């Protein structure tokens, strides 16, 4: 979960950008993705193309599984302030959880692990911001630095949300120009389009009906997006506070389908073609 109240702390992070900015940037993103099919539901399967058995050979992919499994044990570490490119914010948070206490950090890391396996089969080198789910941190600004220093070709931040109990669905969080990320705004928007399309095609999770607009939102208050120097988006994979979404998100089969969707979006972004 990123950018709204956590049930553990009640903390509400900084502003979100909606309205005219969202419409303008989404329009630009769709124009930049003109090579893609017209509709996201069709985009995933519209143009079959036989790729190399290792379509990501030579590519470096960054994966940031949000939070960490023992973040809750060190409130002082989480509360210390870091510069996110625009303002000071907490180093990190605990993340959220389902009513059955299945944690977001566990979900994030499971999806990341499945995704890394898929990407390695496609020939990629994968860089993680954390290597297990029983540690603390790192802070969100350090996560951005890890992926930047790896010179990743593209990166994905994996999360799940805590929204109203009646709300369902996924949202793609996109960066806003902030200095370090200025050169990758357009490419990030294009990558986000492919993530959105792949989620619709490869998972049974719907577009969010409570957060963002049509499954997208632009954020200027997240270190991972503000400080990135490569194309990157953050995916809120579903709402852990919704009973239907929660039942899906805890299942390994669903986690694998989310990983497959993200891998397909990465292949499409880096090669120009959807995998068969």
N, C-alpha and C positions, 0 to 999 in steps of 0.2 A: 504494500500500500504506500502511495505517495500523495502528500499534499492535502489531506483532510484529517479530521479528528481521529485519534486512535482511541479505542475503547479503554486502553490502559491508562492513558494520560490526559485525554481531552484536549490535546494540543492541536491547534489549527494553524498550519503553515501559511505562507504569504499568498499574495493575490494570484488569481488565474486570469488568463486573457481569453475573452470570448468576443462575440459580436463581430464588428467590422473586420478586425484583424484576422479572426478565424476564417471568415468568408474569403478575404483577399488572399490569404496564404494558401488555403485549400485550392482556390482557383488556380493559383500559380503552380501548386504541386501537381494538379491534374494535367495542366499544360505541359509541365516538365516530363510527365509520364505519358506523353502522347504516343509513345511506342507501345504502350500497354493497351489491351482491349478496352472498349468503352465502359463496360460495367464491371464492378468488382466481383460480382457473383460469377461472371463468365471469365474474368481475367485469369483465374488460376488454371483453366483448362482449355482456353480458346485456341491456342496456336501450338500444336504438338511439334516438338523439335527434339531430335535425338542428340543428347549431350554426350560429351566424353564420360567415361566411367568415373573419372575424377574431375568433375567440373570446377572444383574449388582448389585444384592443385596450385600451390604457390601463394595462396591467399591466407591472410591472418584475420581471424574473426574474434572479436571481443565479446565476452558474456559477463554481465554483472547481475548475479542473483541477489536481489535486494535483501538488506538486513543480515542477520546472522543468528544462529540458534541460541546463543547465550548472551545476546545483547541485554536482555532483561536483568542480568546479574550485576551490571555496572552502570547505574544511572549517571554517575558523575562523568564517566567517559562519554556517554551519549550526549550529555548536556553541554560539553565544552564546545565553544563556538569556532566555526570555520567560515571562511569567505567563499561564497558560492558564485562569485563573479559579479554580483549586484549588491549583495547584502550579507550580513552575518546570519548564520543559521546553526542549529544543532548539528553536531557531528553525524548523528544517525538517530534512528528510533528503533523500537522493538519490532515494528511491523504489527500486523493484526492476526486474527485467528478466527476459525469457525466457532459456532456454538458448541461443537464437540471438542474444542481445544486443539484442532489441527492447525498448526501455525503457518503463517504466510512464509516465514523463512524456510521452512521445510518444503513447502510447495515450490518456492522459487528455485531452491537448489535441486530438487528432483527434476523439474523441467529443464534446468540448465544442464544437468548431467545427461539426460536423454538427447538434448539438442547437440551437445558436444560430440556424442557418439555418432549422430547422423552427419555432422559436419566433417568429422575425421574420415568417415567412410567416403565422403566426397573429396577427400584430399586436402582439407584445410588444416592449418595449424590454429589451435584454439587457445585463447588466453582468458583465464578466469580472474575476477577480482577477489575471490575467496575460494579455498579449495576444500572446504568441508562445512558442515552445519553445526559444529559444536565449538565455535569460537566467538570472539567479540570483534566487531568492526570488519574491515577498516572504515574510516570516515568516508563520507560521500565524495569529498574533494580528492582524497587519495585514490579512490576507485577510478575517478576520471583520469588521474595521472597515470595509473597503471596501464590503462588501455591506450592512452595517448603515447606513452613511451614505447609501447609494443608496436606502434605504427600499424594498428589494425586497419584493415580496409573498410570495415563496417562493424558496428557494435549494437548490441541489444541489451536493454535493462529490463529484467523480468520481475514482475510484481503481480500481486492480487490486491483487490481494493476492499475497503470497509465503507459501504454506502448504506442508504436506507434499506430496511428489511424488504421493502416492496420492489427495490430496484434490481435489475439484472443486466448482465452483459459486459462486453470488453470495450476499452477505450485505448486508442493510440495517442500517446503524449509526444508532442513535437517541440523542438527547440525554437526559441526566438533569438534573433541576432543580438549578441552580447559582447562582441569583441573576439575572444578566442574561437568562437564557433561561427563567425561571420561567413567564412568560405564554404561551410557545409550545410547551410540552411536549406538551400534548394535541393541538394541531394538527400538530406534527411527527410524532407517532405515527400520526395519520390519514394524513398525506402518505406516510409510510413504507409504510403498508398498500397504497396505490395504486401506489407504485414496485414493490413486491413483486409485486402482481398483474400489472402491465404487463410485468415481466420474464418472468414465466411465460407470458404470452400472446403476446408479440411477439419473444422471443428463444428460442434453443435452449439457453440456459445453465441448468442445473438449480439448485435450491436447494443451498446449501453442505452438504456432508456432513462437514465438519471444524471449522467455525467458527460459533459462535452456536447458536441453537436454531431450527429450522424457517426458517432464512434471516433471522433477526433477532438483534441483540445491542444491549444498551444500554451506552454508554460514558460515563464521567465524567472522562476524562483527555485529551480532545481539544479544543484551543482553538477550532476551527471550530464545534463543537457547544456547548461551554460558554459561549461569548461571543455566540452568535447572539441577535438580537432579532426574527428572523422565523422562520417555520416552515422547518426545514432537516433533511435527513438526509444521510448519506454512503453511497455505494454502492461496495462492493468487488465489481467486476463479474465476477470470476473469479480463478482461481489461475494466475498466470504460471509457477509451478513445476510445474504439471501439464501433461503433453504434449498432452492433448486440449484443455484450456482454452486453452493457449498457441497452438495452431494456429488456434483460433477467434478469439482476441482480436486477433491481428495482421492479420486480414482486414478490408478496408474495408467489405465487405458486412455483417459482424457488427458493426462499430463503428457503422454507420448504423442497424442494427436496435436496438442499445442506445440510441442517440440518440432513435429514434422511440418506444421504450418510455418513456423519461424524459419526452419531450414529451407523450405521452398521459397519463402520471400527473399532470403539471402541469396540463394542461387539465382533467382530472377533478377535481383538488383545487380549482381556482379557479372552475370553472363549475358543478360538480355533475353533469357528464355526461361520459362517454367520447366521444372523437371518433368519427365514423362509420368 
